[in-house]
Amino acid sequence: MKLTEDALIARIGPTARSRGLVLGIGDDCAIFRPGAGEELVFTTDLFIEDVHFRRRDHDAASLGRRALARSLSDVAAMGAVPRFCLVSLALPPWADGKWFGGFYRGLKALAAKTGTAVAGGDLSHAPQLTCDVMICGSVARGKALRRDGAKPGDAIYVSGPLGGWTHRREIVPRLDIGRGLIGRATACMDISDGLSTDLRRLAKASGVGAVLDRGLPVLENATLDQALHDGEDYELLFTAPPRLRVPGHRIGTIVADRPGRVTFMGLPLKPRGYDHFHR
């Protein structure tokens, strides 16, 4: 089949409609009407060949799922419900119709599972595969989880064991956990660039310091160093009052200290997570 933009759009096909989505694929813009008492949250995440993934490590369907899962993790970190997504995809010369179909099959399977309507996007071509997934989510007014609410004495938690992209073949956006933390967590974000970097960001946003415990949960075959610094875990990192029962693993305590200062085993922990611009 000859690849044309119209033919590719036709292959994407309809998806389950999100509550509030009036018009999706097929016009110049999607139309969304939020409900009363709601706030909308928006996120976008680039997914670039040889930057975020290597083609030889994944089939087309798993890449489609992964592209969506990364953005869904941001929605989870806000305690929000995903409503719809816009998917922009630039195809390289090696991507044929079969690959394109597999990519969207994986993406749409996760979209259906999480109630995320695929409302549109854009198609183009590029020397390497480039995908950008924008998601709109909703949360009750004034209830969104943020990074800036941690207080001295709060306990620090992660939603699951850590170890980085080398030891995590699949991203599982923690949407249920995020929603369950509304009204309970004082601060929350997802771990995309490594615990040492992202905990520093949360602590700095909250104007506090953080002390990590020795007993960090580590993925099978991962090292402690990877759990501390490797990116793309996509677990939730959050804080809550110490006597409050919440899911996940307690890994430390928020303290009154220089904003963003993190210590581990009595020593400062440098933020050695992933940075696109420090290579």
N, C-alpha and C positions, 0 to 999 in steps of 0.2 A: 504494500500500500504506500502511495506517495504521501509524504508528510506535508500537510498544509495546516495552518493555524486553525481554520474552521473545522477540519477533520479531527484534529486533536481535541478541540473543545467538545465536539460531539461525542468523543470517546469517553470524556470524563463523566458525562451523564448526570442525572439528578442525584441528590443526596437527601437524607432525612431533613425535614425543615425544623429549624430551631424556633422555639417560642419567641415571637416578636419579629421574625424575618418575613418581610412582606414580599420581597422580590430578590432572587439570587442570580445564578448564572443566566446570562442571556441579554443583559442590558449594560449600559455604561457604568452603572453603580449598583451595588446592593442597597436595599432599603431595610432599615431596622428600626422598630419602634419599641423602646424600652418601657417596661412597666412602671407604674407609680411606685415610689419608694425604693427604686433601684439606682445603683450607680454602675456605670460601664467601666470596665478596665480593658486596656489595649496593650498588646505586646507584639513584638516582631523579632524574628530570629533568622539570621542568615545561616545557610548550610551549603558549604563550598567544598567541592572535590579537592583532595590533597591538602585541605586546611582542617576541615571537620571530619573527614572520612577518607578512606582509601577504597576505590571501587572494587578492588580484588577481594576485600574483606566482607562484602555484603552483596546480596542479590537485590534486584530492583525493588521488590515488595518491602524488604526490611529497611531500605533507604527511605522509601516513602513514609513508612511508619515512624522512622526515627526523625524525619524532618518535622512532622507534626508533633511528636512527643516532646521535643525540645521546647516548643512554644507553650504546649499544654502545661509543662512544669512551671513556667512563670505564672500562669493562671492559678495553678494549685497553690503557689506561694502567697497569693493574695487572698486565698480562701474563697475564690470565685468559682462560678459555674461557666464553662465555655458555652458560647452561643453559636458563633460562626467563625470561619476562617477565610482568608484570602490567600491564595497560593500563587506566587510568581515563580516561574521556572524557566531558566535559560538552558537549552539543550546543546550539548557538544556534538560533533559529527558522529561519534560512535553510538549515540543513543538512537535506536530505531523505534518503530511503532510497538514492537513487542516489549521492549524495555519500558517505554512510556506507559503502556498498559499495566505492567507489573508494578511500577512506581505508584500509580494512582490506586491500584488495587490494595496495596498495603496502607496507603494514606487513608483511603476511604473506610477501610475496615476499622482502623482506630477511631476515625471520626464518628462512625456509627456507634461504636462501643461507648464513646464518651459523650454522645449527644451533640457533637459539633457539626453544624452544617457547613459544607463547602460552598461558599456563596459567590466565588469568582476568583479573579486574580489576573495574571498576565503571562504570556508566553513569548519567548525570544530565543536567540541562539548565542552561544559563547564558546570560547576555546575549551573551557572546562565547565562541568555541571555546576550550576549555581541556583539555589532555591532560597526563597524568602517566604516564610509563613507568618502572616499577621493574624492574630486571634483577638476577637472581641469576647469578653466575658462579662458577667454581671454578678453583683453582690448587693446585699441589703445596704441601704444608705447609711454611711458612717461606720460600716462594719469591716471594711477591707483590712486585711493584715498588712502591716508595713514593717520596715526595717528599724524604725526610729523610736520604738517604745520600750526597749529593754531597760531594766532598772537594777541597781546593785542589789544582790541577794537572789535575783532570778536564777533558776537553773537553766542550763543550755542543753538542748536535745538535738539529735538527728533522727530522721525517720527510718533509717536503715543503715547497715554496714557500708563502709567506704573502701575505696580502692582504686578509683579512677577508670578511665576509658579502656585501659588494657584488660581489665578483669570484668568489665560490664558489657556484655554483648547486646543487651536490650535496655532501653530506657523505659521506666515505668513511672509516668506522671502521677504524683501522689494527690490526686484530686480529692478523694474521700478524706484523707488525713487533713488536707488543707481546710476543707469545709468544716471538719470537726474541731478545728482549732479556733474558730471564730468565737470571740468572747472569752477565750481561755489563754491563748498565746499573747504575750506582750510585744513580740517582734517575730518576723518570719521572712525567710528568703529561700531560694533554692541554691544548691551547690552546683555551679556550673564550671567554675574556674579553680576549684580546689578549696578544701576547708580552711587552710591557713590564710588564703586571700579573702574568701567570702566571710569568714568570721570577723576578720579585721574590718571589712566594710560594714557589717551589721553593728559592730561595737562603735565604730566611728560615727555612723549615722545616729546612734543612740546617745553619744557623748559619754561612753563608759569604756571600761576595760574588760578583759575576759581571761579566765584561768581554765585551762583544759586539764582534765583528769588523765591518769595513766591508761585507764581501761577503755580505749577507743575501740569501737566495733569495726573489725576489718574483714573485708571479703576474703573468701577462700583463695589461697595462693598469692594474695596481695601482701605487700610489705607495709610496715607502719609508715614509712616515708611516703609511699604512694597514697595511703589513706589520708595523710596530712596535706599533700600538695598536688596530687594529680587531678586533672579536671574531668568534667562530664560524668559525675556521679548522679546528678539530678535527684538527690534526696533532699528533703526539706531540712533546713537549719532553723531552729526556733528557740525562743525563751519563754518561760512561764514561771509563776510563783512556785517555790520549791515544794509546797505541800499539796499542790494541785495534781491530780492524776491525769496524765496525758500519754498518748502513744509514743513509741520510739525509745531511744537509748539516751540516758543522761550522760553527757560528756564533760560537763564543767559548770562553772558558776560565773555570773556577771559580777564585777567588782567596781568600786569607785577608783578609777585610775585615769591616766591620760587617755583621751578618746582614741580608740582603735588599737590600744596596746594589748597584745595577746601573749600570755606566757604558758609554757608547757614544761613540766618537770622542773619548775623553778627558774627557767631561763626564757628570755624573750623568743617568741616564735616568729621568724621572718615570713612575710607573705611570699612564698615561692610557688604559688599556683600559676596557672596558664595566663599569659598576657600576649595578645596578638602582636604587639609592637615591640616586645623584648625577646628577640630570637637570637 
